[in-house]
Amino acid sequence: MVLTTLTKNYFCWHYTLAFVDILSIWRNITVFIYHFFSIPVLAQTFFAPWKRIHADRETKGLDLADVASTYFVNFVMRILGALIRSIIIAIGMITLSFVIIAGLVFFIFWILMPFTAVLFLAAGVYLILFK
């Protein structure tokens, strides 16, 4: 009697309350990774200068070398910003994909876990008794 009540309570918990809690945890981890890597912000500011480093030009007349160096430094900082942002976005997307795939694998494992436990128990009893 106690064993059947315990089994019923376990399966009720396993497939309802725990399932909802795991979904909530998985969602929180996914949202954390998404915000940790700031994927939307990095995409919006893709060509902004890296660390807001740019050359400011003081206007003291028309010095073409000064204008050219200012534009060159700004161009290099924007290319550097785009390169670093693309690397961070790629790492973030890979991490996010890994979390999503790992969550799906864990859910499949979680759904099948009680059945595999019974299967392994039956296989162990069979091996002890008949082998």
C-alpha positions, 0 to 999 in steps of 0.5 A: 500500500505504501509502495503504491502511494509512494510510486504514484506520488513520485510519478505525479511529481516527476511528470508535473511539478519537477517538469515545470521547475526544470522548464523554468530553470532552462528558460532562465539559463537561456535568457541569462545567456542571451542577455550575458552576451548582449546579442541584440545590443551588439547587433545594433551597435555592430559598426560603432567604434570599439570601446568608443575609441575614436579620434576627435579632430580639433578644427585649427584650419584645414590640415589634410594629414590631420583629417586623413589620420582622424578618418583612418583611426575612426575607420580602424576602430569601427572595423575592430569593433565589428570584428570583436562584436562578430566574435562575441556574437558567434560565441554567444550563439554557439553557447545559446545553441548548446544550452538549447540542445542540452536542455532538449537532451535533458528533457528526453532523458528526464521523460525516459528516466523512470522507465530506464530505471525499471528496465535496468532493475529488471535486467539486473534481476535477470542477470542475477537469477539466470546468468 
